[in-house]
Amino acid sequence: MEAIRKQASRLREQVARQQQAVLKQFGAYGGSDNVGADDAEFQQHQKLEKLYISTRAGKHFQRDIVRGVEGYIVTGSKQVEIGTKLSEDSRKYGVENTCTSGSTLSKAASSFARARAQMEKERGNLLKALGTQVAEPLRAMVMGAPLEDARHLAQRYDRMRQEAEAQAVEVAKRQAKLREGNAHPDMVFKLEAAETKLQDLKSNVATLGKEAAAAMAAVEAQQQRLTLQRLITMVEAERAYHKRVLQMLDLLEGEMMSERQRIEAAPAPTPSMDRVPTPPPYEEVNDVPTSPVQNGSTDNMGYFLGEVVYSYQAESDIELNLSIGDYVVIRKVTNNGWAEGECKGKAGWFPFGYIERRERVLASKVAEVF
């Protein structure tokens, strides 16, 4: 359609130039003033054509923005729904978690749930702002009366201009017949009537052309101004949203990192005594009876696996270094709080309170013990 319209516009301009040439050749309305008026009208016509093309492109761009924002809102609303569900699941875990090794993950889950809920609220506010402050104003202008009224004026001008061009050709033909000497009173009367009609049409075309050009120029300026304002509003809204979300994420990360550092830097607890006693010598171990130890220790039922929950630095050759997350095969537990076992191919003594018994361990972790 765009190519057809451009081709039609070029054809009309060619016809107009040909008609002007015919008028000049036959001396219709002879005189330079008349020719100047025709040139001015032709320039007015070209200006209206450019305004028509510009406002149509502006309308299409506004419509594309509206469609893009509406699609963004639909997708964003679905993301808000998913994020809200994630927030609720995290909050539920943080409240209901019964982990026996501590509440660190529960606190992190609760903090994450709170931050996620705030972020989804901000996203919802952004989507609402894009709908009310960007899509709706642009949609109103695309469908509004000013643009349609201006386009109707331009179309009326175009039709009247074509009628005036056809009337000018008719007047030129009648003038030519009179110059050929075939004049009679009836032909003179018709010529005068045609000339009067042409003058009226040209006057109306000039007036309507000015009105259409003014209306189209006003619409073009409004399109440019409103579209730019809405684009700026969209950028500012998204920038403010991302800025607030970044602040929330920074705060959340700070809380989580602080908790992790607190755990990693926590002093290793002693097994319910002010000072860990010296581990028994290996040669005396067989003479020291093992006794049931409370809270997950062995009860003389054989070897078992334990996970290191607190780091321990060996203070003698018969002791074993422990790192958090290591797995140890516990072979003996004494009644004075010490245990003997093997970790990463090394055997030695360590405080029994620094490990927790594990019934199930990944095979890859078991392989690291030996």
VOTIVEX-900555 format. One line per field, with one value per residue (C-alpha): residue in one letter; chain; x, y, z. Coordinates in Angstrom, 1 decimal, padded with zeros to 4 digits. Layout:
// residues N
residu (A;...)
chaine (A;...)
X (X;...)
Y (Y;...)
Z (Z;...)
END
This chain:
// residues 370
residu (M;E;A;I;R;K;Q;A;S;R;L;R;E;Q;V;A;R;Q;Q;Q;A;V;L;K;Q;F;G;A;Y;G;G;S;D;N;V;G;A;D;D;A;E;F;Q;Q;H;Q;K;L;E;K;L;Y;I;S;T;R;A;G;K;H;F;Q;R;D;I;V;R;G;V;E;G;Y;I;V;T;G;S;K;Q;V;E;I;G;T;K;L;S;E;D;S;R;K;Y;G;V;E;N;T;C;T;S;G;S;T;L;S;K;A;A;S;S;F;A;R;A;R;A;Q;M;E;K;E;R;G;N;L;L;K;A;L;G;T;Q;V;A;E;P;L;R;A;M;V;M;G;A;P;L;E;D;A;R;H;L;A;Q;R;Y;D;R;M;R;Q;E;A;E;A;Q;A;V;E;V;A;K;R;Q;A;K;L;R;E;G;N;A;H;P;D;M;V;F;K;L;E;A;A;E;T;K;L;Q;D;L;K;S;N;V;A;T;L;G;K;E;A;A;A;A;M;A;A;V;E;A;Q;Q;Q;R;L;T;L;Q;R;L;I;T;M;V;E;A;E;R;A;Y;H;K;R;V;L;Q;M;L;D;L;L;E;G;E;M;M;S;E;R;Q;R;I;E;A;A;P;A;P;T;P;S;M;D;R;V;P;T;P;P;P;Y;E;E;V;N;D;V;P;T;S;P;V;Q;N;G;S;T;D;N;M;G;Y;F;L;G;E;V;V;Y;S;Y;Q;A;E;S;D;I;E;L;N;L;S;I;G;D;Y;V;V;I;R;K;V;T;N;N;G;W;A;E;G;E;C;K;G;K;A;G;W;F;P;F;G;Y;I;E;R;R;E;R;V;L;A;S;K;V;A;E;V;F)
chaine (A;A;A;A;A;A;A;A;A;A;A;A;A;A;A;A;A;A;A;A;A;A;A;A;A;A;A;A;A;A;A;A;A;A;A;A;A;A;A;A;A;A;A;A;A;A;A;A;A;A;A;A;A;A;A;A;A;A;A;A;A;A;A;A;A;A;A;A;A;A;A;A;A;A;A;A;A;A;A;A;A;A;A;A;A;A;A;A;A;A;A;A;A;A;A;A;A;A;A;A;A;A;A;A;A;A;A;A;A;A;A;A;A;A;A;A;A;A;A;A;A;A;A;A;A;A;A;A;A;A;A;A;A;A;A;A;A;A;A;A;A;A;A;A;A;A;A;A;A;A;A;A;A;A;A;A;A;A;A;A;A;A;A;A;A;A;A;A;A;A;A;A;A;A;A;A;A;A;A;A;A;A;A;A;A;A;A;A;A;A;A;A;A;A;A;A;A;A;A;A;A;A;A;A;A;A;A;A;A;A;A;A;A;A;A;A;A;A;A;A;A;A;A;A;A;A;A;A;A;A;A;A;A;A;A;A;A;A;A;A;A;A;A;A;A;A;A;A;A;A;A;A;A;A;A;A;A;A;A;A;A;A;A;A;A;A;A;A;A;A;A;A;A;A;A;A;A;A;A;A;A;A;A;A;A;A;A;A;A;A;A;A;A;A;A;A;A;A;A;A;A;A;A;A;A;A;A;A;A;A;A;A;A;A;A;A;A;A;A;A;A;A;A;A;A;A;A;A;A;A;A;A;A;A;A;A;A;A;A;A;A;A;A;A;A;A;A;A;A;A;A;A;A;A;A;A;A;A;A;A;A;A;A;A;A;A;A;A;A;A)
X (000.0;002.8;004.4;001.1;000.5;003.9;003.4;000.0;001.5;004.2;001.6;-000.5;002.5;003.4;-000.2;-000.2;003.0;001.6;-001.6;000.4;002.4;-000.8;-002.2;000.9;000.9;-002.7;-002.4;-005.1;-005.4;-002.4;000.1;002.9;000.7;-001.4;001.7;003.1;-000.2;000.0;003.6;002.6;-000.3;002.0;004.4;001.5;000.5;004.0;004.1;000.9;002.1;005.2;003.1;000.8;003.7;005.3;002.1;001.4;004.9;004.5;001.1;002.7;005.6;003.2;001.2;004.3;005.3;001.8;001.9;005.4;004.5;001.4;003.4;006.0;003.1;001.7;005.1;006.0;002.8;003.6;007.1;005.5;003.3;006.3;008.4;005.6;005.3;009.0;008.8;006.0;007.8;011.0;009.0;007.3;010.6;012.1;009.2;008.7;012.3;013.4;017.0;018.9;022.3;021.2;018.9;021.2;019.4;016.1;017.2;018.6;015.3;013.3;015.5;015.3;011.5;011.2;013.5;011.8;008.3;009.5;011.1;007.9;006.0;008.3;007.9;004.2;004.4;006.6;004.1;001.3;003.3;004.1;000.4;-001.0;001.8;003.0;000.6;-002.7;-001.6;-000.1;-003.1;-005.4;-003.5;-003.4;-007.2;-007.9;-009.9;-007.2;-005.2;-008.3;-009.7;-006.4;-006.2;-009.8;-008.9;-005.9;-008.0;-010.7;-008.0;-006.6;-010.0;-010.7;-007.3;-007.9;-011.3;-009.6;-007.0;-009.7;-011.6;-008.5;-008.0;-011.7;-011.2;-008.1;-009.9;-012.8;-010.3;-008.6;-011.9;-012.6;-009.2;-009.9;-012.8;-015.6;-017.0;-020.7;-022.6;-023.3;-019.7;-018.6;-021.2;-020.0;-016.4;-017.2;-019.1;-016.2;-013.7;-015.9;-016.1;-012.3;-011.7;-013.9;-012.2;-008.8;-009.8;-011.3;-008.2;-005.9;-008.0;-008.5;-004.8;-003.8;-006.2;-005.1;-001.4;-001.9;-003.9;-001.4;001.6;-000.1;-000.7;002.9;004.3;002.0;003.1;006.8;006.4;004.1;006.1;009.4;007.8;006.4;009.8;011.5;008.9;009.4;013.2;012.9;010.4;012.6;015.7;014.1;012.8;016.2;017.9;015.5;015.9;019.7;019.5;017.4;019.8;022.8;021.1;020.2;023.6;025.1;022.9;023.7;027.5;027.6;025.9;028.2;031.3;029.9;029.6;033.0;034.7;032.8;035.2;035.2;033.2;034.8;033.0;031.3;034.4;036.7;039.7;039.9;041.8;044.9;044.0;044.9;048.1;047.5;049.1;046.5;043.5;042.7;042.6;040.2;036.6;034.3;031.1;027.8;028.0;024.8;023.5;024.6;027.8;028.6;027.4;030.0;028.2;031.3;032.6;030.4;030.8;030.7;030.7;033.0;030.9;033.7;037.3;040.1;043.8;045.9;048.3;050.4;051.4;048.7;045.9;043.9;043.3;039.6;038.0;034.3;032.6;035.1;033.9;035.6;035.4;035.1;036.6;036.7;035.0;036.3;034.5;036.6;035.2;037.8;037.3;039.8;039.3;040.5;040.1;041.7;044.1;045.3;044.4;044.4;042.5;040.1;037.3;034.2;032.0;033.4;031.6;028.1;027.1;025.7;023.7;023.7;026.7;027.3;029.7;032.0;032.3;033.1;035.9;037.5;037.8;040.4)
Y (000.0;002.4;001.8;002.3;005.6;006.9;006.0;007.7;010.8;010.9;010.5;013.3;015.6;014.7;015.4;018.7;019.8;018.8;020.7;023.7;023.5;023.3;026.3;028.3;027.2;028.3;031.4;030.5;033.3;034.8;036.7;036.0;036.4;033.4;031.3;032.3;031.3;027.9;027.4;028.4;025.9;023.2;023.8;023.7;020.3;018.9;020.1;018.4;015.2;015.2;016.0;013.2;010.7;012.0;011.7;008.3;007.1;008.7;006.9;003.6;004.1;005.0;001.9;-000.2;001.2;000.4;-003.1;-003.6;-002.2;-004.4;-007.5;-006.5;-006.1;-009.6;-011.3;-009.2;-010.2;-013.8;-013.3;-011.5;-014.5;-016.9;-014.7;-014.3;-018.1;-018.5;-015.9;-017.7;-021.1;-019.5;-017.9;-021.2;-023.0;-020.3;-020.6;-024.4;-025.6;-028.0;-028.5;-029.7;-028.3;-024.6;-022.0;-020.3;-021.5;-020.7;-017.1;-016.9;-018.3;-015.8;-012.9;-014.0;-014.4;-010.8;-009.3;-011.3;-010.1;-006.5;-006.9;-008.4;-005.5;-003.1;-005.0;-004.8;-001.0;-000.7;-002.6;-000.4;002.7;001.6;000.9;004.1;006.5;005.1;002.8;004.6;008.2;006.9;004.7;007.7;009.7;006.9;006.6;010.3;012.8;015.4;013.1;011.7;015.3;016.5;013.5;014.1;017.7;016.6;014.1;016.8;019.1;016.4;015.8;019.5;020.0;017.3;018.9;022.2;020.7;019.1;022.4;024.3;021.8;022.4;026.2;025.9;023.8;026.4;029.2;027.4;027.0;030.7;031.5;029.3;031.6;029.2;031.5;032.0;033.6;030.2;029.2;032.5;032.2;028.6;029.8;032.6;030.1;027.7;030.4;031.5;028.0;027.6;030.7;029.5;026.1;027.7;029.9;027.0;024.9;027.6;028.1;024.4;023.7;026.2;024.7;021.1;022.1;023.8;020.9;018.3;020.4;020.7;016.9;016.2;018.4;016.8;013.3;014.2;015.8;013.2;010.2;011.6;012.3;008.8;007.2;009.3;008.3;004.6;004.9;006.8;004.2;001.3;003.0;003.7;000.1;-001.4;001.0;000.0;-003.7;-003.3;-001.8;-004.7;-007.2;-005.5;-005.5;-009.2;-010.2;-008.3;-010.1;-013.5;-012.9;-011.6;-014.7;-017.0;-015.1;-015.3;-019.1;-019.6;-017.4;-018.8;-020.3;-024.0;-025.2;-027.5;-030.7;-029.4;-028.6;-025.6;-027.4;-030.4;-033.1;-034.8;-037.7;-041.1;-042.7;-045.4;-048.0;-047.4;-047.3;-051.0;-050.7;-047.7;-048.9;-047.2;-045.9;-044.8;-041.2;-039.1;-037.2;-039.2;-040.9;-044.5;-047.1;-049.8;-050.9;-050.7;-048.1;-045.2;-042.1;-038.6;-035.1;-032.4;-029.4;-027.5;-027.1;-028.6;-028.0;-030.9;-030.0;-033.2;-035.9;-038.3;-035.8;-035.4;-032.1;-031.5;-029.2;-028.3;-030.6;-033.5;-037.0;-039.2;-042.9;-043.0;-046.2;-045.5;-043.0;-042.7;-041.6;-038.5;-036.8;-038.0;-040.0;-041.9;-042.2;-041.8;-038.9;-038.5;-041.4;-040.2;-041.5;-039.8;-038.4;-035.4;-034.0;-036.1;-032.9;-031.6;-034.1;-035.2;-038.8;-039.4;-042.4;-041.6;-040.2;-039.8;-042.4;-039.6;-038.3;-041.8;-042.1;-038.9;-040.5;-043.1)
Z (000.0;000.8;-002.6;-004.4;-002.5;-003.4;-007.0;-007.1;-005.5;-008.2;-011.0;-009.6;-009.5;-013.0;-014.2;-012.3;-014.0;-017.4;-016.7;-015.7;-018.9;-020.9;-019.1;-019.8;-023.4;-023.9;-021.8;-019.3;-016.9;-018.5;-016.4;-014.0;-010.9;-011.9;-012.6;-009.2;-007.5;-009.2;-008.0;-004.4;-004.5;-005.8;-003.0;-000.5;-002.0;-001.6;002.0;002.8;001.2;003.4;006.5;005.6;005.3;008.5;010.7;009.3;010.3;013.7;014.2;013.3;015.7;018.5;017.8;017.8;021.2;022.6;021.3;022.7;026.1;026.3;025.5;028.1;030.7;029.9;030.2;033.2;035.0;034.5;036.0;038.9;039.5;039.4;041.6;044.2;044.3;044.9;047.7;049.4;049.1;050.6;053.4;054.2;054.4;056.7;059.1;059.1;058.8;061.6;060.7;063.8;062.7;063.0;061.7;059.2;056.1;057.6;058.2;054.7;053.2;055.2;054.1;050.5;050.7;052.0;049.4;046.6;047.7;047.7;044.2;042.7;044.2;042.5;039.2;039.5;040.1;037.0;034.8;036.1;035.4;031.8;031.2;032.6;031.7;028.4;026.6;027.4;026.3;023.1;022.3;022.9;020.4;017.8;018.1;018.8;016.8;016.0;013.8;012.0;011.5;010.1;007.7;006.6;005.8;003.8;001.9;001.2;000.0;-002.3;-003.9;-004.4;-005.9;-008.4;-009.3;-009.8;-012.0;-014.2;-014.3;-015.4;-018.3;-019.3;-019.2;-021.4;-024.0;-024.2;-024.5;-027.3;-029.2;-028.9;-030.3;-033.3;-034.3;-033.5;-030.9;-030.4;-027.4;-025.8;-025.8;-024.3;-021.6;-020.8;-020.7;-018.3;-016.1;-016.2;-015.4;-012.4;-011.1;-011.5;-009.5;-006.8;-006.7;-006.6;-003.8;-001.9;-002.6;-001.2;001.9;002.6;001.9;004.6;007.0;006.3;006.5;009.8;011.2;010.0;011.3;014.7;014.8;013.7;016.5;019.1;017.9;018.2;021.6;023.2;021.8;023.1;026.5;026.8;025.8;028.5;031.0;030.1;030.5;033.8;035.2;034.3;035.6;039.0;039.2;038.5;040.9;043.8;042.9;043.0;046.4;047.7;046.2;047.7;051.1;050.8;049.6;052.5;055.0;053.6;053.3;056.9;058.2;056.2;057.5;061.0;060.8;059.2;061.8;064.8;067.4;067.6;070.6;073.2;074.1;077.2;079.1;079.5;078.1;075.9;077.8;076.3;074.0;075.4;074.1;071.4;073.6;076.3;074.0;074.3;078.1;078.0;077.9;075.4;076.8;075.2;074.3;074.1;071.1;068.1;069.3;069.0;071.5;070.8;067.7;065.4;062.9;061.6;059.5;060.8;059.2;060.5;061.6;063.3;062.2;064.5;064.3;065.6;068.4;068.4;066.0;067.3;066.6;063.3;061.5;060.7;058.2;058.0;055.5;055.8;056.5;059.1;059.8;063.6;065.1;068.8;071.2;074.7;077.8;078.1;074.9;072.4;069.3;067.0;063.3;059.8;057.3;053.9;054.5;057.9;061.3;064.7;067.6;067.7;069.9;069.4;069.7;066.5;064.2;063.7;062.9;059.4;058.3;054.6;052.7;048.9;047.5;046.3;049.9;051.2;048.7;050.0;053.5;052.5)
END
